Amino acid sequence: METKKFSYWQDGDMWLGYLEEYPDYITQGVTLNELKEHLKDLYKELTSGAIPCVRKIAELEVA
């Protein structure tokens, strides 16, 4: 099973979060489990080509 890191926080009654690899795309849920499901759906959309011009985060070795 593949895993992805994500950041999340609670703001009032909502849980918000984003995938570490795609920090420009935030989603939300009423519960933490709902947020996780929305993050999975978002990942599928971002990697399927359904969303144009997706910006990503990567690492570059410079030394």
Secondary structure as GFF3:
##gff-version 3
##sequence-region A 1 63
A	DSSP	beta_strand	6	11	.	.	.	ID=ss1
A	DSSP	beta_strand	14	19	.	.	.	ID=ss2
A	DSSP	beta_strand	22	29	.	.	.	ID=ss3
A	DSSP	alpha_helix	32	48	.	.	.	ID=ss4
###
